[in-house]
Amino acid sequence: MMYNIRDDSQRVSFPEAVRLGIGRDQGLFLPEHVEMIADMADLLDMPFAQRSALVLSRLVGSEVLPEDIQQMAHAAFNFPVPLVEVQKGVYALELFHGTSLAFKDFGARFMAQCLGRFHDGGPMTILTATSGDTGAAVAQAFFGQPGVDVVVLYPKGRVTPLQEKLFCTLGGNVRTFAIEGDFDACQAMVKQAFLDEDLVNTLGLNSANSINIARLLAQVCYYFEAVSQLPMGTEPVFSVPSGNFGNVTAGLIACALGLPVRRMIAATNANDTVPRFLANGQWDPNPTVATMTNAMDISQPNNFPRVLALGERHGVDLKQLLRSVSLDDAQTEQSMSALHAAGYVADPHSALGWQALVDQLEEGETGVFLCTAHPAKFREEVERVLGIAVELPESLAQVADKPVLSQTLPPDMEALRPLLLEAAS
């Protein structure tokens, strides 16, 4: 059973939570019970997809048949998740080997599997905002899926050209809108749409942002995979490039399930709302600023209330487990260069995560930083900073010369609303 963290009286099944996307009063869903897994050693010894199905079943409970979860996990997680040692005791968890070359593939593909099984046959429109990588993962996961329309909002000029090409060249059931504002403006439009009952009912609105519980729970699984590839008994420190904080939330859920983790570092860019909050207890978002780590240009992370709920309701010791630091663009560039000198090429977000890790890692500890995107998705920045040529993987090379099909809109729900209804008429 899932509960709404803003309205405890709203309890729904996992399939219903996936279909709803968001609860009453814009509340997010979490599993009612997150209980420790006793046989952790046996679990970590399993193959990734099989283990993931058991983890997901533990979070979902009896609401979905175990064999259905197994089938969905095997279909969604059908690409490798390598753990690469880049320095002694420091590992990169490469999460970019899926279709859209970013960690968002895990959540988007699993959510697509869920909706394929849970869809009640009525209209369905996936409406999502992206700061870069979510758009491609969601668009490609649902592209061509019968009965599903996809609408993606993104901040105009604030995603890289290759990020844009991955989701704005598809057409068909995928429509994309470049919003003249930042990511927070895009996210605000999505929230407004979900408050419009006519839109919700007419279009069957659903969100594929990390606010959707299916996406969030899928991300829990690769933390187990990372630990499974480390020497037995290792309790790693995880460093997570953080924007909307879904990735950190998933890691904390893994901790609540009993995964051995020493602590987690939420690494942000200049949009440092959370580091300041953890330091002084004041939630005081500044206006969002554009940085070279554009996927993290978020000042009001939607998932942070889930982080607090895990501490307040589920006993996760946030003071012990969670740290958060901020790095600016100059530090990020230095990180990319230092990591390259160590023999590893990373995109800016992943390099930022590495720097936060090595700055915080204590003697004798093992660290894992999450590589959230393939460096080719940020080719312009990587080539500029490192002075090397970055070869495009096939999936990017195929779209590099395709025209962008997006329509530009002001950050105004009234401009978007008739365009949303247009597809339903």
N, C-alpha and C positions, 0 to 999 in steps of 0.2 A: 504494500500500500504506500502511496506517495502522499505527502502532506504539503500544504501551501505555507511557506515560512512567514507570510504576512497575515494569513487567516487560518489559524489552526483548525477551524471547524471544517475546512474544505479538505476532504480526504478522497482520493480517486485512485483507481487502478493504474498500473504502469501504462497499459495501452491508452487509457483515457488521457493521462498526463502527456503522453507523446502527441496525441491528436490535438489537445488543447494548446500545447506549447507554453502557455502562461496562465496563471491562475487569477482568481479574483483580486482586485486591487493591485494588479500587475505583480502579484507575488510569484515567486519561483518555487518549483517543486523539489523536494528531496525525499529519499527513502525514509519511511517512518522509523525503520530499524536498520542500523549499520552495526552488525555484530562481528566480533573477532572470529577469524578463521583459525581453527585449532591445528589442522594438519598442514601447516605452511610449507614444510620441507617437501612433502609429497606434491603439493600444488605447484611449487616452483620447479619441480622436476618434469612437468608436463610440457608438451608443445604449446606454442603461443595461442593458437585458436581454441584448442581444447581447454586450456587453462582459463582463457578469457570467458568462455561460455559458463564455466563454473563460478567465476567471480561475478559475472552479470546475473546469473541465477540467484546467487546469494543476495544481491541487492534488490532484485525484482521480486523474489519470493515465488510463490506457487501460482502467480497470476498468468504466467506464460509457461507452457510446457518446456521442460529441459531440452527435449529433442528439437523444439523450434528455436530455442536460443542457440543450440549447437549449430544448426543449419545457418542461422543468420550470422553468427560469429565467423564461421568458415567462409561464407560468401563475402563478408565485409573486410575481413583481415586476411587478404590473400596476397600480401606483399611482405618483403622482409623487413625486420626491425633490428638492424645491426648495432651492436655496442662496440665502439672503436676506441682503443686506448690511444690518446694523443700525447700524453705525458705519463710519467710514473704515477699511478694512482688517480689519474684524471681521465674520464671517459666521456665520449660524445655518444649520446643516444640518438641515432639518425632516424628521424620520424618523417623523412621526405621522400620515401620510395614508393608512395602511392600515386594515383592518377594525376593529381594536381600538384605534386611535388611539395606538399606541406603537411604538417601534422593534422590539419583539419580533415584530412581524408578519413581518419579513423572514425570520428564522430559523424561526419556527413554520410559515409557509406553505411554505417550501422543504422542511422536514422532512416535512410532510404529503405533498408531492409525491414525496419519496424513498420513504417507507414505502408509498405507494400502488403504486409500481413494484417495490419490493424485498420486500414482504410475502410470506412463503412459504405463506400460506393458513391457518396455525395460529391459535390464540388470540392476541390482542394487547391489552394494557392499557397505556395511557400513564399513568404515575404521575409527577406532578411537584409540586414545591413552588414557591410564588410569594410574593414580597414585594409583589406588586401587579399588575404588568403582564404577566408571563409567563402567568399564569392565563388572562387574557382572550384573549391571542394564541393559546395552545395550544387552549383550549376551542373557540374559533371556527374555528380551522383544521381541527379534527377533528370538529366537531359534525355528526352525521348520517352520518359516514363508515361504511359497512357493515363489520362485523367488528372494529371498534375501540371499546374502552371507554376513557373518560378519567376519571382521578381526580386532583383538584387539592387539595392541602393549603395552607392559608394561615393566618397568625397572626391569631387573632380580635381584632378591634378595631384592627388595625394596618394596614389598607388603607382607602382612602377609600370612602365609601358608593357613589360612582359606579364606582370600580374594581370593587368587589364585585358591583355589579349586572351588569356586563358579562360575568361568567363564572358567577355563581351563580344565574342565572335561566333558564338554558337547559333543564335537565332532559335527558330522552332518554338518550343515551349518555354524558352528562357528569355526574359526581357530584362534589360539592364538600364539603370538611370544614374547618370552622373549628377550628383547634387552639389550645388554651389555653396558648400559649407564644409565643416569638418565631420569626422565620424560621429561625434556626439549628436550633431544635427540629424544625421541619417538615422541614428538609433532612436532619437526622439520622434521622428516621423513613424518609425515602426511601432513604437509604443502608442502613438496617437491612433494609428490604424486599428490596433487591438482594442481600443476603447470605443470604437465605432461599431455598435452592434449590427447595423445594417451591412457594413462591409464584412464583418466576421461571418455572419450567417449567409450572405449572398455568395461569398467567395470561398467559404470554408477555410478561413485564414489559419495558417500555421507558421511558426517561426523556426528557422533552422539555425539561428544563432546559438551560441553555447548556453543560452538560457533554456533550450529544450533539453529535457532530462535524458533523452536517448543519446544525444551528443555528449553530454557530460559523463554519463556512465561508461561510454565507450572509451573515453580517455583514461579512465582508471586503469585499464588493462595494460597499457604499455609501461606503467611503473613496475608492475609485477614482472614484466618481461626483462626490464633492465636489471632488476635484482637477481633474476634467474640466471643471467649471464655472468654475474660476478662470482668470485670465489665464495663457497658456502660460508655463511655466518657473517658476511659483510653487511654492515649497516651504513649505506651511503648517505652523503649529503647531496641533495638534488638542487640544482640551480635552474630556474624556470624563467625564460623571457616572458614578461607579463604585461598584458594590455587590458583585456576584459576579465581576466582572472579565472576563466574556466579551467585552464590547465592546472593552476595552483589548487583550485577547489578539488579537482579530480585526484591530485596527489594527496591531499589531506584525507579524502575518503579512503584511499588506499591505506593510509596510516591507521585510520579508524578500523579497518578490516584486519589489522595486525601485521601489515607489511613492515619488515624491519627497516626503518628510516631514522637516521640520526637527527636531521632537521631539513627544512626546505627554505630556499632563498628565492624570494620573488624579486626578480631583477627588472626594474622599469627604466624607461628613458627619462627625459626632462619632465614628462607628465607624471609627477611624483606624489600624487594624492595619498597612496597607501603607505609609502615609506614615512611620510610626514605624520600620518594618522597613527601608525604604530609607535612613532617616537613621542608624540605629544597628546594622543587621544582626541585630537580635533579633526573632524571630517570637514575639510576646507578645500574643495576642488578649485584649482585655478583654471582660467581659459585654456583650452587645448592648444598646444603649440605643435607645429609641424617639425618632424625630425627625420633623420635618415632611416630610423627604425619605424617606418610608417605604420606597420601593423599594430604597434603598441601606442599609437597616438590617441590615447583615451584617458580623459581626466575623471570620468565617472564610471568606473568599471561595474557593469551590471551584476557580475557574479560575487562581488565582495559580500553582500548580505548572506550569501550561502556560507562563505568562510566563517562569518560571525555565528551563524546558526550551528555550524559544526562544533564550534567551541561551546556555545551556550546550551545546546540541546543534546549533543552527541558525545560530549566529554573529550573532545580533541583539545589537547593542551597547547593552545596557540602561542602562549608566551614561551614555551619550551621549544616548540616545533618550527615556528614561522619567523623568518627574518625578511626584511625587504630593503633594498638599496636602489639608488638611482645613479645612472651614468649619463653624461651628456654626449653629444656627437663627437667631440674631440676625443673623449675617452674611448668611445666606441671604435673610432678609426684606429687609435693606438692598439686596441684589443685585436682588431682584425690583422694588423701588421705583426703583432707579437705571436698570435696563433699561427699565422702563415710561416713565420720564422721557425716555429716548432714543427712545421711540416703538414699543417692542416689548413685547408681553405674553408672558411665559413661565411655565411651571409651575415649582415650586420647584427640581426637579432640574436643569432646563435653565439656570435663573438661576444656580444654584450653579456650573455648568460655565462660564458666561459670566464670572462674577467671578474664578474661578481663572485663566481665560485672560487677562483684561485685567490682572490683577495680575502675571502672568508675562511678558507680551508685551514684547519689546524693540523699540526704535525701528527702523522700517523692515520689521518682520516682519508677515506676514499670518496672522491667526488664524481658526480655525473651531471653534465649540463645537457639540456634538451636542445637538439638541433632541429629547429622548427620549420625550416624551409631550405630547399636546395639553393646553393649560392647562385646558380644561373638565373633564378627568379629576380635577383638583384644584381644582374650582370653589370649594369652601368656603375653602380657604387663599388662593387668588388674590383672591377677593372681600374677604376679611378684611384682607389686607395692602394691597391696592391701592385698596380702596374703590370698585370698579367692578362692574358687572353683567357676568357671563360667560354668553354665550348657549350653550346646549347644541347641539352638532351632532346631526344626525338620529339617528345610531346610539346616542347616549346618551339622547336624549329618548325613544326607543322603549322603553328598559328602566327609566327612572327610577322608574316607579310599579309595576314588577313585584315580586312577592314573592321574597325570597331563599330558596333551596331547600336551603341548607347544613345539615349536621348538626354539632353541636359535639362535640369529642372532647378528652380529655386528651392531653398529649404522650407517648403510650405506644403503642408498636407493637403490643402485645397487644390494645389496644382497636381498632386499625385492621384487624388481620389478618383476623378473621372477616368483616368488612364487605367486604374485598377479595375474599375467596373466595366471598362470597354471590352475586356477579354471575356466577361461573363455575359455580354449581351448577344 
